[in-house]
Amino acid sequence: MLSLFPELLDWSWYTPLLFRGFLVVYLLTFVFTLLHKHRTGERKIADIGFGLLLSLLALMLLFGVYTQLAGAIGLSLATIALFFQKRYKKELKESGWFYALVALVSLSFVFLGAGPYAFDIPL
């Protein structure tokens, strides 16, 4: 196989770890903005519940526990966000392409697994 940088192929094992880090950072910042946007008024129960669900998903990805299940859940949530992105532009600030990217990264966990430094239990 011809490759411009063949040494980089040795690092392909760490790709799921980088993907997990990306999704954990994004999910935790989204949860932070979701739970702190209602500082002046009352928080809705749905916002708190959704924030806890996303926090649990971020913790599953951070530690690599049931990563394939977390990837499937992330894929479904990103697909739903992509579907509702035009209707709720005020709440969903990212573009549709971003949610498509998150869906593809989540789908990669279903096939690739957790990668290194994970406590994954394969399904």
C-alpha positions as CSV (number, residue, x, y, z in Angstrom):
1,M,0.0,0.0,0.0
2,L,1.4,3.3,-1.0
3,S,1.3,6.0,1.7
4,L,2.9,9.3,2.1
5,F,3.5,8.8,5.8
6,P,3.5,5.0,6.4
7,E,4.6,5.5,10.1
8,L,1.3,7.1,10.9
9,L,-0.5,3.8,10.2
10,D,1.0,2.5,13.4
11,W,-1.1,5.1,15.3
12,S,-4.4,4.0,13.9
13,W,-5.2,2.1,17.1
14,Y,-5.5,5.5,18.9
15,T,-8.2,6.8,16.5
16,P,-11.2,5.7,18.7
17,L,-9.5,7.3,21.7
18,L,-9.3,10.7,19.9
19,F,-12.9,10.3,18.7
20,R,-14.0,9.6,22.3
21,G,-12.2,12.6,23.6
22,F,-13.8,14.8,20.9
23,L,-17.3,13.6,21.8
24,V,-16.7,13.9,25.6
25,V,-15.6,17.5,25.3
26,Y,-18.5,18.4,23.0
27,L,-21.1,16.6,25.2
28,L,-19.9,18.1,28.4
29,T,-19.8,21.7,27.0
30,F,-23.3,21.1,25.6
31,V,-24.6,19.9,29.0
32,F,-22.9,22.9,30.7
33,T,-24.7,25.4,28.4
34,L,-27.9,23.4,28.6
35,L,-28.0,23.5,32.4
36,H,-26.7,27.0,32.9
37,K,-28.9,28.8,30.3
38,H,-31.8,29.2,32.7
39,R,-29.9,31.0,35.5
40,T,-32.6,33.7,35.8
41,G,-35.7,31.5,35.5
42,E,-36.7,28.0,36.4
43,R,-35.1,25.1,34.7
44,K,-37.4,22.8,32.8
45,I,-37.5,19.2,34.0
46,A,-36.8,18.1,30.4
47,D,-33.6,20.1,30.2
48,I,-32.4,18.5,33.5
49,G,-33.3,15.0,32.3
50,F,-31.7,15.5,28.9
51,G,-28.6,17.0,30.6
52,L,-28.3,14.0,32.9
53,L,-28.7,11.6,29.9
54,L,-25.9,13.4,28.0
55,S,-23.7,13.5,31.1
56,L,-24.1,9.7,31.5
57,L,-23.3,9.3,27.8
58,A,-20.2,11.4,28.2
59,L,-19.1,9.4,31.2
60,M,-19.6,6.2,29.3
61,L,-17.4,7.5,26.5
62,L,-14.8,8.9,28.8
63,F,-14.2,5.7,30.6
64,G,-15.0,3.5,27.6
65,V,-17.7,1.5,29.4
66,Y,-20.2,0.0,26.9
67,T,-18.8,2.2,24.1
68,Q,-20.7,0.4,21.4
69,L,-24.0,1.1,23.2
70,A,-22.9,4.7,23.8
71,G,-22.1,5.0,20.1
72,A,-25.5,3.7,19.1
73,I,-27.2,6.1,21.5
74,G,-25.0,9.0,20.2
75,L,-25.9,8.1,16.6
76,S,-29.6,8.2,17.3
77,L,-29.3,11.5,19.3
78,A,-27.2,13.1,16.5
79,T,-29.6,11.9,13.9
80,I,-32.6,13.4,15.8
81,A,-30.7,16.6,16.3
82,L,-29.9,16.7,12.5
83,F,-33.6,16.2,11.8
84,F,-34.8,18.9,14.1
85,Q,-31.9,21.3,13.4
86,K,-33.9,23.6,11.0
87,R,-36.9,23.8,13.3
88,Y,-35.0,24.6,16.5
89,K,-32.1,26.8,15.1
90,K,-32.1,28.9,18.3
91,E,-31.4,26.0,20.6
92,L,-29.2,24.0,18.2
93,K,-26.5,26.4,17.3
94,E,-24.3,24.1,15.3
95,S,-24.8,23.4,11.6
96,G,-26.4,20.3,10.2
97,W,-23.0,19.2,8.9
98,F,-21.7,19.2,12.5
99,Y,-24.4,16.8,13.6
100,A,-23.8,14.6,10.6
101,L,-20.1,14.5,11.7
102,V,-21.1,13.6,15.3
103,A,-23.4,10.9,13.9
104,L,-20.5,9.4,11.8
105,V,-18.1,9.5,14.8
106,S,-20.7,7.8,17.0
107,L,-21.3,5.2,14.3
108,S,-17.6,4.4,14.2
109,F,-17.8,3.3,17.8
110,V,-20.3,0.6,16.9
111,F,-17.8,-0.9,14.4
112,L,-14.4,0.0,15.9
113,G,-15.1,-0.4,19.6
114,A,-13.6,1.6,22.4
115,G,-10.0,1.6,21.4
116,P,-7.2,1.8,24.0
117,Y,-7.5,3.0,27.6
118,A,-11.1,1.8,28.0
119,F,-13.0,-0.5,30.3
120,D,-15.1,-1.8,27.5
121,I,-17.3,-4.8,27.8
122,P,-18.0,-5.9,24.2
123,L,-21.7,-6.5,23.3
